[in-house]
Amino acid sequence: MKIFGVKEPEGHEREPKSNPGLENESHRPGFSFSVRRSASNVLKILAASVIVLILWREFANVKTYTVFTLLDRVGLAMMVVLIPPTLETLAETIGLALCVPGMRSFKLASNVLPVRVGCDALINSIPAGVVAGEALRPIWLRRACGISIEESLAACLMGKINMAAAQGLFLALIMVLVTFAGPGHGLAAVLSANTLIPVILVFMLVFAAVGYVYSGPRVTQLMWLLKRIPWSRSKHFLSRLESSVFQVDATILRFARQGRRVLFSSLAAFVVGWILLGFESYVILRILGQNISVGQGFLMEGTACLLRIAFFFIPSAIGAAEAAYVSLIASFGVADPASVALAFIAIKRSREVLWIALGYIALLISRRWKSVNVGLPETDAINISRDE
C-alpha cells in the first residue's frame, strides 16, 4: 500500500484512531448486564426483607423457654425424625438408578447414592445452588456408573421427568388426605365430585405429560426451536452439540420403548419418595405432642416443596418455608402455634444441616475417583426424525 509515494513495510498496518467514548465503554466489561444484576439483587433483598418482617411479626412474642421445653420433651425421639428422609433418599436414589442404562446391579446402584446426596447438598446450601447441583449431577453420575456423558445426561433428564410426575401425583394424594382431615371426614367426602374431579384431572395431566415427553425426540425438537433464534453464536454452539443431543434422545427413546416396566418402577420409586418426605412433617409434629392428621402433615410438606421451586434462588427456601409453616400450624388449631412452629422449624432445619454435611462429605470423597473411559451409546436402533 502506498501513501504519498511512500511504501509501507510488509506486515505493517495502520492502527485505527482511538475513540475516547468507545474506549471507555470497552473498559467496562459486562456493562450492559449491570442493570439486570442490580435489579435482580434489589428484588432478592426486597424478598428477603419481606420474609424477615413476616417472621419477626410471628416470632417476636414467642417465649424461648416454651420452645426449649417442647424440644426437651422430644429427647431420643428426635432420632425418629431421621427415618422418613433417609428412606426418601434411598427411594429417590433407586428411582434415578433405574434410569441409568444397564443399571441392574445393587453395587452399581449404590454408586448413585453419593451423587444424590452431594448434589442436593449444593442445591440446598448455596444461593442459586440449583445451577451448580444440576450441572454437576450428570458429570458425577458418569464417573460413578462408568457410562458416557450422553447416557448420563439422559438418565438425569429422565430422573427429573419422573420426579416432576411423581410430585404431581403426590399433590393429588394431598387433595384426598386433606379431604379426610376436613369437616366431612369419611369416604363419602373423598368420593364427592368436588374432590374427585381435581384429582382425576391431575392424574390425567401427569400421565399425558409423561406420555408426551417419552413419545418422541423432545430434546432434539427443543434444539431445533432454539436454532431458529437469529444469533450466530447460539446456532454455532447448538450445531456442535447436535450429535450429542441425538444420542441423548436415542437413549431416552430406547428406555421408554424397551424398558417400560423399568420406567414405571422408577416413577413408583419417586412417588414413594415424596410420600415418605410427606411423613416427615407429620412425624415431627406428632413427637412435639400435636394431634394432627397425616393429610395435614402432607399439606405442610407439599407447600414447602412448592415454595422451594418458587424461591429457588434462596437455599432451601429459608424464610419463605418458615412463614408457610407458621401459617399452616396456626390454621391447624394447635395451642401456642408460634412456639410449636419454632420448635418444628428447629428440628427440621437441624435435620437438613446434618444431611447437607453428609452431602459435602460425599463431595470430598468423590474427588478421589478416577475418570472412566467409556464409549458412546449405539443409536442405530432408533431413527430420530422431525416428523416423529
Secondary structure, 3 states (H helix, E strand, C coil): CEECCEECCCCCCCCCCCCHHHHHHHCCCCHHHHHHHHHHHHHHHHHHHHHHHHHHHHHCCCCHHHHHHHHHHHHHHHHHHHHHHHHHHHHHHHHHHCCCCCCCCHHHHHCHHHHHHHHHHHHCCCCCHHHHHHHHHHHHHHHHHCCCHHHHHHHHHHHHHHHHHHHHHHHHHHHHHHHHHCCCCCHHHHCCHHHHHHHHHHHHHHHHHHHHHCCCCHHHHHHHHHHCCCCHHHHHHHHHHHHHHHHHHHHHHHHHHHCHHHHHHHHHHHHHHHHHHHHHHHHHHHHCCCCCCHHHHHHHHHHHHHHHHHCCCCHHHCCHHHHHHHHHHHHCCCCCHHHHHHHHHHHHHHHHHHHHHHHHHHHHHHCCCCCCCCCCCCCCCCCCCCCC
